[in-house]
Amino acid sequence: MDQTSIQASEEAAITNKLKYMPGFGNDFETESLPGALPQGQNSPQKCNYGLYAEQLSGSPFTAPRGTNERSWLYRIRPSVRHTSRFSNASYPHWKSAPCLDDHSLALGQLRWNPIPAPEEKLTFLQGVRTMTTAGDVTTQVGMSAHAYVFNEDMVDDYFFNADGELLIVPQLGAIRVFTEMGIMDVEPLEICLIPRGMMFKILRSGEQKVWRGYICENYGAKFTLPDRGPIGANCLANPRDFKTPVAAFEDKETPCRVHVKWCGKFYVTEIGHSPLDVVAWHGNYAPYKYDLRTFSPVGAISFDHPDPSIFSVLTAPTEDAGTANVDFVIFPPRWLVADHTFRPPWYHRNIMSEFMGLIHGQYDAKEEGFVPGGMSLHNMMLAHGPDALAFEKASNSELKPVKLDNTMAFMFETRYPQQLTKYAAELETLQDDYLKCWEGLERKFDGTPGIK
Protein backbone atom coordinates (compact mmCIF):
# COMPACT_ATOMS: atom_id res chain seq x y z
CA MET A 1 0.00 0.00 0.00
CA ASP A 2 1.36 3.41 -0.95
CA GLN A 3 0.93 5.54 2.19
CA THR A 4 3.82 7.94 1.61
CA SER A 5 1.59 10.33 -0.32
CA ILE A 6 -1.21 10.48 2.22
CA GLN A 7 -1.31 13.76 4.10
CA ALA A 8 -3.94 13.30 6.77
CA SER A 9 -4.75 14.67 10.18
CA GLU A 10 -3.53 12.90 13.29
CA GLU A 11 -7.14 11.88 13.95
CA ALA A 12 -7.44 10.02 10.65
CA ALA A 13 -3.83 9.53 10.41
CA ILE A 14 -1.79 7.33 8.29
CA THR A 15 -1.59 4.65 10.91
CA ASN A 16 -4.15 1.90 11.22
CA LYS A 17 -5.74 3.65 14.22
CA LEU A 18 -8.45 5.46 12.30
CA LYS A 19 -11.17 7.33 14.14
CA TYR A 20 -14.88 7.36 13.38
CA MET A 21 -17.99 9.27 14.38
CA PRO A 22 -20.93 7.10 15.57
CA GLY A 23 -24.53 7.28 14.41
CA PHE A 24 -26.71 6.63 11.38
CA GLY A 25 -27.88 9.62 9.34
CA ASN A 26 -26.42 12.12 11.79
CA ASP A 27 -25.34 15.63 10.88
CA PHE A 28 -21.59 15.42 11.38
CA GLU A 29 -18.79 17.97 11.37
CA THR A 30 -15.07 17.21 11.18
CA GLU A 31 -11.81 18.89 10.19
CA SER A 32 -8.29 17.59 9.67
CA LEU A 33 -6.64 21.01 10.13
CA PRO A 34 -7.67 23.34 12.96
CA GLY A 35 -9.98 26.12 11.81
CA ALA A 36 -10.59 24.60 8.37
CA LEU A 37 -14.30 24.22 9.06
CA PRO A 38 -16.26 27.51 8.96
CA GLN A 39 -18.53 28.15 11.91
CA GLY A 40 -21.95 29.79 11.66
CA GLN A 41 -22.14 29.71 7.86
CA ASN A 42 -21.55 27.38 4.93
CA SER A 43 -19.93 29.56 2.28
CA PRO A 44 -17.72 32.37 3.59
CA GLN A 45 -16.27 34.90 1.18
CA LYS A 46 -12.83 33.40 1.83
CA CYS A 47 -12.24 30.01 3.45
CA ASN A 48 -9.32 29.37 5.78
CA TYR A 49 -6.17 27.82 4.26
CA GLY A 50 -7.26 28.98 0.81
CA LEU A 51 -9.82 26.19 0.59
CA TYR A 52 -12.87 26.11 -1.70
CA ALA A 53 -16.40 25.59 -0.32
CA GLU A 54 -18.57 23.12 -2.22
CA GLN A 55 -21.87 21.38 -1.58
CA LEU A 56 -22.44 17.70 -2.40
CA SER A 57 -26.17 16.91 -2.56
CA GLY A 58 -27.55 13.41 -2.22
CA SER A 59 -31.18 14.48 -2.61
CA PRO A 60 -33.15 17.22 -4.37
CA PHE A 61 -32.89 20.60 -2.65
CA THR A 62 -36.60 20.47 -1.79
CA ALA A 63 -36.70 16.95 -0.35
CA PRO A 64 -38.45 16.80 3.05
CA ARG A 65 -36.21 17.42 6.02
CA GLY A 66 -36.20 13.75 7.00
CA THR A 67 -34.82 12.68 3.62
CA ASN A 68 -32.85 15.78 2.65
CA GLU A 69 -29.17 14.98 2.34
CA ARG A 70 -26.24 17.24 1.67
CA SER A 71 -22.74 17.91 2.93
CA TRP A 72 -20.51 20.97 2.67
CA LEU A 73 -16.94 20.16 1.71
CA TYR A 74 -13.89 22.43 2.14
CA ARG A 75 -11.28 21.28 -0.32
CA ILE A 76 -7.99 22.22 -1.95
CA ARG A 77 -9.58 22.44 -5.40
CA PRO A 78 -13.27 22.47 -6.39
CA SER A 79 -14.57 19.37 -8.11
CA VAL A 80 -14.71 21.12 -11.48
CA ARG A 81 -10.90 20.77 -11.43
CA HIS A 82 -11.06 17.05 -10.63
CA THR A 83 -12.12 16.12 -14.14
CA SER A 84 -10.83 17.15 -17.53
CA ARG A 85 -12.01 16.02 -20.95
CA PHE A 86 -13.48 12.53 -20.69
CA SER A 87 -12.71 9.63 -22.96
CA ASN A 88 -14.51 6.30 -23.17
CA ALA A 89 -13.37 3.49 -20.89
CA SER A 90 -14.27 -0.17 -20.77
CA TYR A 91 -14.87 -2.52 -17.86
CA PRO A 92 -16.51 -5.40 -19.74
CA HIS A 93 -17.35 -7.46 -16.63
CA TRP A 94 -19.23 -4.61 -14.88
CA LYS A 95 -22.79 -4.54 -16.25
CA SER A 96 -25.82 -2.36 -15.52
CA ALA A 97 -29.56 -2.98 -15.77
CA PRO A 98 -31.27 -3.60 -18.04
CA CYS A 99 -28.78 -6.25 -19.11
CA LEU A 100 -30.26 -9.00 -21.26
CA ASP A 101 -27.05 -10.80 -22.10
CA ASP A 102 -27.21 -13.55 -24.68
CA HIS A 103 -26.48 -16.85 -22.98
CA SER A 104 -27.92 -20.34 -23.12
CA LEU A 105 -28.46 -20.98 -19.41
CA ALA A 106 -32.12 -21.66 -18.72
CA LEU A 107 -34.17 -20.38 -15.80
CA GLY A 108 -33.54 -22.13 -12.51
CA GLN A 109 -32.13 -22.04 -9.02
CA LEU A 110 -28.39 -21.41 -9.30
CA ARG A 111 -25.30 -21.64 -7.11
CA TRP A 112 -21.61 -20.90 -7.64
CA ASN A 113 -18.37 -21.67 -5.86
CA PRO A 114 -16.07 -18.67 -5.27
CA ILE A 115 -14.63 -16.79 -8.23
CA PRO A 116 -11.10 -18.03 -8.94
CA ALA A 117 -8.11 -15.89 -7.99
CA PRO A 118 -6.92 -13.79 -10.95
CA GLU A 119 -3.69 -14.67 -12.70
CA GLU A 120 -3.14 -11.08 -13.82
CA LYS A 121 -2.84 -7.91 -11.72
CA LEU A 122 -6.26 -6.35 -11.03
CA THR A 123 -7.33 -3.36 -8.98
CA PHE A 124 -10.68 -3.30 -7.20
CA LEU A 125 -12.18 -1.37 -10.10
CA GLN A 126 -10.88 -3.88 -12.65
CA GLY A 127 -11.94 -6.81 -10.50
CA VAL A 128 -15.71 -6.17 -10.34
CA ARG A 129 -17.71 -9.05 -11.85
CA THR A 130 -21.45 -8.50 -12.31
CA MET A 131 -23.56 -11.56 -11.53
CA THR A 132 -27.09 -10.16 -11.84
CA THR A 133 -28.89 -6.95 -12.74
CA ALA A 134 -32.43 -5.82 -11.96
CA GLY A 135 -34.49 -2.78 -12.92
CA ASP A 136 -33.15 0.11 -14.99
CA VAL A 137 -30.13 2.22 -14.14
CA THR A 138 -31.34 5.19 -16.24
CA THR A 139 -34.62 5.48 -14.33
CA GLN A 140 -32.89 4.81 -11.00
CA VAL A 141 -34.79 1.69 -9.96
CA GLY A 142 -33.38 -1.72 -9.11
CA MET A 143 -29.88 -2.94 -8.39
CA SER A 144 -26.94 -5.03 -9.52
CA ALA A 145 -25.23 -7.80 -7.58
CA HIS A 146 -21.48 -8.01 -8.14
CA ALA A 147 -18.61 -10.07 -6.87
CA TYR A 148 -15.12 -8.58 -6.72
CA VAL A 149 -11.66 -10.11 -6.75
CA PHE A 150 -8.42 -8.12 -6.88
CA ASN A 151 -4.75 -8.12 -5.93
CA GLU A 152 -3.49 -4.58 -6.67
CA ASP A 153 -3.95 -1.13 -5.09
CA MET A 154 -5.70 1.80 -6.74
CA VAL A 155 -2.72 4.11 -6.18
CA ASP A 156 -3.26 6.84 -8.79
CA ASP A 157 -6.74 5.74 -9.92
CA TYR A 158 -9.96 7.10 -8.44
CA PHE A 159 -13.60 6.32 -9.09
CA PHE A 160 -17.06 7.68 -8.56
CA ASN A 161 -20.36 6.04 -9.45
CA ALA A 162 -23.11 8.40 -10.60
CA ASP A 163 -25.51 5.47 -11.02
CA GLY A 164 -25.94 4.35 -7.44
CA GLU A 165 -24.52 3.82 -4.00
CA LEU A 166 -22.16 0.90 -3.39
CA LEU A 167 -22.62 -1.47 -0.46
CA ILE A 168 -19.35 -3.41 -0.16
CA VAL A 169 -19.21 -6.73 1.72
CA PRO A 170 -15.64 -8.08 2.11
CA GLN A 171 -15.35 -11.85 2.33
CA LEU A 172 -11.59 -12.45 2.05
CA GLY A 173 -9.10 -9.77 3.03
CA ALA A 174 -9.51 -6.40 4.71
CA ILE A 175 -9.63 -3.26 2.56
CA ARG A 176 -8.86 0.41 3.12
CA VAL A 177 -11.49 2.64 1.54
CA PHE A 178 -10.16 6.17 1.05
CA THR A 179 -13.07 8.48 0.20
CA GLU A 180 -13.32 12.21 -0.26
CA MET A 181 -14.63 12.49 3.29
CA GLY A 182 -12.30 10.17 5.16
CA ILE A 183 -10.73 6.73 5.43
CA MET A 184 -12.40 3.47 6.48
CA ASP A 185 -10.70 0.18 7.24
CA VAL A 186 -13.18 -2.60 6.50
CA GLU A 187 -12.54 -6.25 7.25
CA PRO A 188 -14.59 -9.40 6.63
CA LEU A 189 -17.70 -9.39 8.87
CA GLU A 190 -17.88 -5.62 8.34
CA ILE A 191 -19.56 -3.71 5.51
CA CYS A 192 -19.19 -0.19 4.17
CA LEU A 193 -21.34 2.09 2.05
CA ILE A 194 -20.09 4.69 -0.43
CA PRO A 195 -22.78 7.20 -1.43
CA ARG A 196 -23.72 7.88 -5.03
CA GLY A 197 -21.28 10.27 -6.71
CA MET A 198 -18.57 10.14 -4.01
CA MET A 199 -14.94 9.85 -5.10
CA PHE A 200 -12.84 7.03 -3.63
CA LYS A 201 -10.07 4.51 -4.13
CA ILE A 202 -9.56 1.11 -2.53
CA LEU A 203 -6.28 -0.25 -1.19
CA ARG A 204 -5.30 -3.63 0.17
CA SER A 205 -4.79 -4.25 3.86
CA GLY A 206 -2.83 -7.24 5.12
CA GLU A 207 -0.64 -9.81 3.43
CA GLN A 208 -2.26 -12.38 1.16
CA LYS A 209 -2.65 -13.24 -2.51
CA VAL A 210 -6.21 -12.18 -3.25
CA TRP A 211 -8.97 -9.95 -1.90
CA ARG A 212 -12.55 -11.02 -2.51
CA GLY A 213 -16.09 -9.97 -1.66
CA TYR A 214 -19.48 -8.80 -2.84
CA ILE A 215 -21.10 -5.50 -3.88
CA CYS A 216 -24.70 -4.36 -4.05
CA GLU A 217 -25.04 -1.42 -6.45
CA ASN A 218 -28.30 0.25 -5.43
CA TYR A 219 -29.83 2.39 -8.19
CA GLY A 220 -32.90 3.41 -6.17
CA ALA A 221 -33.61 5.30 -2.96
CA LYS A 222 -30.67 5.18 -0.59
CA PHE A 223 -30.28 2.50 2.04
CA THR A 224 -31.75 3.37 5.40
CA LEU A 225 -32.55 1.51 8.61
CA PRO A 226 -35.74 -0.56 8.43
CA ASP A 227 -38.64 0.32 10.69
CA ARG A 228 -38.76 -1.97 13.72
CA GLY A 229 -42.54 -1.90 14.23
CA PRO A 230 -43.56 -3.79 17.38
CA ILE A 231 -39.91 -4.61 18.11
CA GLY A 232 -39.62 -1.02 19.32
CA ALA A 233 -36.61 1.22 19.79
CA ASN A 234 -33.80 -1.33 20.16
CA CYS A 235 -32.18 -4.40 18.58
CA LEU A 236 -31.44 -5.33 14.98
CA ALA A 237 -28.92 -2.79 13.59
CA ASN A 238 -28.62 -0.06 16.22
CA PRO A 239 -27.79 3.43 14.88
CA ARG A 240 -24.83 3.98 17.23
CA ASP A 241 -22.94 1.07 15.65
CA PHE A 242 -22.65 2.78 12.25
CA LYS A 243 -19.34 4.63 11.95
CA THR A 244 -18.54 7.57 9.67
CA PRO A 245 -14.87 8.50 9.11
CA VAL A 246 -13.36 11.77 10.27
CA ALA A 247 -11.93 14.11 7.65
CA ALA A 248 -8.70 13.09 5.94
CA PHE A 249 -7.13 14.30 2.71
CA GLU A 250 -4.49 13.34 0.19
CA ASP A 251 -2.28 16.20 -1.06
CA LYS A 252 -0.64 14.69 -4.11
CA GLU A 253 0.51 16.62 -7.21
CA THR A 254 1.19 13.75 -9.62
CA PRO A 255 -0.62 12.42 -12.70
CA CYS A 256 -3.87 10.71 -11.66
CA ARG A 257 -6.88 9.18 -13.41
CA VAL A 258 -10.53 9.61 -12.44
CA HIS A 259 -12.91 6.90 -13.63
CA VAL A 260 -16.66 7.49 -13.77
CA LYS A 261 -19.69 5.25 -14.19
CA TRP A 262 -22.65 7.17 -15.62
CA CYS A 263 -25.85 5.58 -16.99
CA GLY A 264 -24.12 2.23 -17.27
CA LYS A 265 -21.16 3.49 -19.28
CA PHE A 266 -17.59 4.16 -18.16
CA TYR A 267 -15.39 7.17 -18.77
CA VAL A 268 -11.93 8.23 -17.69
CA THR A 269 -10.21 11.58 -17.38
CA GLU A 270 -6.63 12.49 -16.51
CA ILE A 271 -5.69 15.17 -14.00
CA GLY A 272 -2.47 16.26 -12.31
CA HIS A 273 -3.41 15.76 -8.67
CA SER A 274 -5.41 13.66 -6.23
CA PRO A 275 -9.15 14.45 -6.04
CA LEU A 276 -9.29 13.28 -2.40
CA ASP A 277 -8.56 16.78 -1.13
CA VAL A 278 -11.37 17.52 1.34
CA VAL A 279 -9.75 19.05 4.44
CA ALA A 280 -12.99 19.57 6.40
CA TRP A 281 -16.69 18.85 5.97
CA HIS A 282 -20.05 18.91 7.67
CA GLY A 283 -23.41 17.40 6.78
CA ASN A 284 -25.33 14.14 6.58
CA TYR A 285 -24.34 12.81 3.13
CA ALA A 286 -21.37 10.66 4.06
CA PRO A 287 -19.85 7.18 3.84
CA TYR A 288 -20.09 4.76 6.72
CA LYS A 289 -19.07 1.29 7.91
CA TYR A 290 -20.87 -1.22 10.10
CA ASP A 291 -19.70 -4.29 12.02
CA LEU A 292 -22.15 -7.14 11.33
CA ARG A 293 -21.16 -8.68 14.67
CA THR A 294 -22.98 -5.84 16.45
CA PHE A 295 -26.34 -6.82 14.90
CA SER A 296 -28.70 -7.80 17.73
CA PRO A 297 -31.00 -10.52 16.36
CA VAL A 298 -34.50 -11.19 17.65
CA GLY A 299 -36.47 -14.40 17.19
CA ALA A 300 -39.03 -16.85 18.54
CA ILE A 301 -38.77 -17.94 22.18
CA SER A 302 -41.73 -20.32 22.04
CA PHE A 303 -42.57 -21.92 18.68
CA ASP A 304 -42.28 -21.29 14.93
CA HIS A 305 -40.12 -18.39 13.82
CA PRO A 306 -40.79 -15.02 12.21
CA ASP A 307 -40.13 -14.08 8.60
CA PRO A 308 -36.46 -13.52 7.68
CA SER A 309 -37.18 -9.79 7.48
CA ILE A 310 -36.21 -9.70 11.16
CA PHE A 311 -32.62 -10.03 9.93
CA SER A 312 -32.73 -6.87 7.77
CA VAL A 313 -29.77 -4.58 8.37
CA LEU A 314 -30.57 -1.97 5.71
CA THR A 315 -33.44 -1.35 3.31
CA ALA A 316 -33.78 0.81 0.20
CA PRO A 317 -37.51 1.65 0.08
CA THR A 318 -39.90 2.25 -2.81
CA GLU A 319 -43.15 4.20 -3.02
CA ASP A 320 -44.98 0.98 -2.02
CA ALA A 321 -44.74 0.75 1.75
CA GLY A 322 -42.96 -2.41 2.86
CA THR A 323 -41.81 -3.33 -0.64
CA ALA A 324 -38.09 -2.74 -0.97
CA ASN A 325 -36.03 -1.80 -3.97
CA VAL A 326 -33.29 -3.71 -2.11
CA ASP A 327 -33.05 -5.26 1.33
CA PHE A 328 -29.69 -6.21 2.83
CA VAL A 329 -30.35 -9.16 5.12
CA ILE A 330 -27.89 -11.19 7.19
CA PHE A 331 -28.05 -14.55 8.96
CA PRO A 332 -25.76 -14.11 11.98
CA PRO A 333 -24.84 -16.31 14.94
CA ARG A 334 -27.84 -16.76 17.26
CA TRP A 335 -29.59 -19.10 19.66
CA LEU A 336 -32.27 -21.49 18.41
CA VAL A 337 -34.75 -22.37 21.16
CA ALA A 338 -38.21 -22.82 19.57
CA ASP A 339 -40.25 -25.87 20.64
CA HIS A 340 -42.25 -28.09 18.23
CA THR A 341 -40.57 -26.25 15.38
CA PHE A 342 -38.64 -26.91 12.20
CA ARG A 343 -35.88 -24.44 12.96
CA PRO A 344 -34.06 -23.80 9.64
CA PRO A 345 -35.63 -21.52 7.02
CA TRP A 346 -38.77 -23.10 5.59
CA TYR A 347 -39.43 -24.05 1.98
CA HIS A 348 -40.48 -20.95 0.20
CA ARG A 349 -41.62 -19.21 -2.97
CA ASN A 350 -41.46 -15.44 -2.98
CA ILE A 351 -42.21 -12.40 -5.13
CA MET A 352 -38.78 -11.08 -4.12
CA SER A 353 -35.58 -12.22 -5.84
CA GLU A 354 -32.69 -13.30 -3.65
CA PHE A 355 -28.97 -13.13 -4.35
CA MET A 356 -27.11 -14.77 -1.50
CA GLY A 357 -23.49 -14.96 -0.39
CA LEU A 358 -21.62 -16.66 2.43
CA ILE A 359 -18.98 -14.65 4.26
CA HIS A 360 -17.99 -17.17 6.91
CA GLY A 361 -18.83 -20.64 8.20
CA GLN A 362 -21.88 -22.67 7.18
CA TYR A 363 -25.41 -21.55 6.35
CA ASP A 364 -27.96 -23.49 8.42
CA ALA A 365 -30.19 -24.38 5.46
CA LYS A 366 -27.40 -26.00 3.46
CA GLU A 367 -25.32 -28.89 4.78
CA GLU A 368 -23.16 -29.19 1.67
CA GLY A 369 -22.04 -27.20 -1.36
CA PHE A 370 -22.51 -23.60 -0.18
CA VAL A 371 -19.01 -22.45 0.75
CA PRO A 372 -17.56 -19.11 1.92
CA GLY A 373 -17.10 -16.86 -1.09
CA GLY A 374 -19.86 -18.73 -2.94
CA MET A 375 -23.12 -17.30 -4.29
CA SER A 376 -26.65 -18.44 -5.04
CA LEU A 377 -29.60 -16.97 -6.92
CA HIS A 378 -33.24 -17.77 -6.24
CA ASN A 379 -35.35 -15.57 -8.48
CA MET A 380 -38.95 -14.58 -7.88
CA MET A 381 -41.39 -17.48 -7.47
CA LEU A 382 -38.68 -20.14 -7.81
CA ALA A 383 -38.88 -22.55 -4.87
CA HIS A 384 -35.98 -22.84 -2.46
CA GLY A 385 -35.21 -24.00 1.05
CA PRO A 386 -33.15 -26.48 3.06
CA ASP A 387 -31.37 -29.29 1.26
CA ALA A 388 -32.29 -32.88 2.02
CA LEU A 389 -29.54 -33.36 4.58
CA ALA A 390 -30.49 -30.19 6.46
CA PHE A 391 -34.17 -31.22 6.41
CA GLU A 392 -33.47 -34.64 7.89
CA LYS A 393 -31.15 -33.23 10.52
CA ALA A 394 -33.61 -30.54 11.62
CA SER A 395 -36.59 -32.90 11.54
CA ASN A 396 -34.98 -35.45 13.84
CA SER A 397 -32.69 -33.51 16.16
CA GLU A 398 -33.43 -33.03 19.84
CA LEU A 399 -35.11 -29.64 20.31
CA LYS A 400 -32.83 -28.32 23.00
CA PRO A 401 -31.34 -24.81 22.91
CA VAL A 402 -28.62 -24.71 20.27
CA LYS A 403 -26.14 -21.93 19.56
CA LEU A 404 -25.83 -21.40 15.82
CA ASP A 405 -22.27 -20.11 15.77
CA ASN A 406 -19.37 -19.36 13.42
CA THR A 407 -21.62 -18.34 10.54
CA MET A 408 -22.48 -15.24 8.52
CA ALA A 409 -24.54 -15.37 5.34
CA PHE A 410 -26.33 -12.47 3.64
CA MET A 411 -28.90 -11.66 0.96
CA PHE A 412 -29.38 -8.84 -1.53
CA GLU A 413 -33.15 -9.12 -1.97
CA THR A 414 -35.09 -7.04 -4.49
CA ARG A 415 -38.66 -6.71 -5.74
CA TYR A 416 -37.38 -6.96 -9.33
CA PRO A 417 -36.35 -10.09 -11.24
CA GLN A 418 -32.58 -10.48 -11.33
CA GLN A 419 -31.29 -11.05 -14.84
CA LEU A 420 -28.23 -13.25 -15.11
CA THR A 421 -25.19 -11.86 -16.93
CA LYS A 422 -23.32 -13.84 -19.54
CA TYR A 423 -20.31 -13.84 -17.22
CA ALA A 424 -22.32 -15.49 -14.42
CA ALA A 425 -23.99 -17.95 -16.80
CA GLU A 426 -20.64 -19.13 -18.15
CA LEU A 427 -18.60 -18.87 -14.94
CA GLU A 428 -16.54 -22.03 -14.45
CA THR A 429 -17.54 -22.27 -10.78
CA LEU A 430 -21.28 -22.62 -11.57
CA GLN A 431 -22.52 -25.78 -9.84
CA ASP A 432 -24.25 -27.86 -12.50
CA ASP A 433 -25.52 -30.27 -9.85
CA TYR A 434 -27.04 -27.72 -7.42
CA LEU A 435 -30.60 -29.03 -7.90
CA LYS A 436 -29.51 -32.46 -6.67
CA CYS A 437 -29.39 -31.10 -3.11
CA TRP A 438 -33.20 -31.50 -2.99
CA GLU A 439 -33.43 -34.93 -4.64
CA GLY A 440 -33.48 -36.71 -1.29
CA LEU A 441 -36.74 -35.01 -0.29
CA GLU A 442 -38.86 -38.07 -1.01
CA ARG A 443 -42.58 -38.60 -0.48
CA LYS A 444 -43.33 -39.33 3.17
CA PHE A 445 -47.13 -39.15 2.99
CA ASP A 446 -48.90 -42.37 4.03
CA GLY A 447 -52.48 -41.20 4.49
CA THR A 448 -52.68 -41.86 8.23
CA PRO A 449 -53.34 -39.07 10.76
CA GLY A 450 -50.76 -37.83 13.20
CA ILE A 451 -47.21 -36.57 12.97
CA LYS A 452 -44.82 -38.95 11.25
ABEGO torsion letter per residue (X at the ends): XBAAABBBBAAABABABBBBBBEBGBBBBBBABBGABBBGBABBABBBGGBBBBBBBABBAABBAAABBBBBBBBABBAAAABBBBBBBBBAABBBOBBBBBBABBBEBBBBBBBBBBABBBBAAAABBBABBBEBAAAGBEBBBBBBBBABBBAABBBBBAAEBBBBBBABEBBBBBBAAEBBBBBBGBBBBBBBGBBBBBBBBEBBABBBBBBBBBABBBBBBBBAEAAEABEEBBAAABBBBBBBBBBBBBBBBBBBBBGGBBBBBBBABBABABABBBEABBBBBBBAAABBBBBBABBEBBBAAAABABBBBBABBGBBABBBBBBBBBBBABBGBBABBBBBBBABBBBBBBABEBBAABABGBBBGBBBBBBBGBBBEBBAAAAAAAAABBBBBBBBBGBBBBBBBBABBBBBBAAAAABAABBAAAAAAAAABBBABAGBBEBX
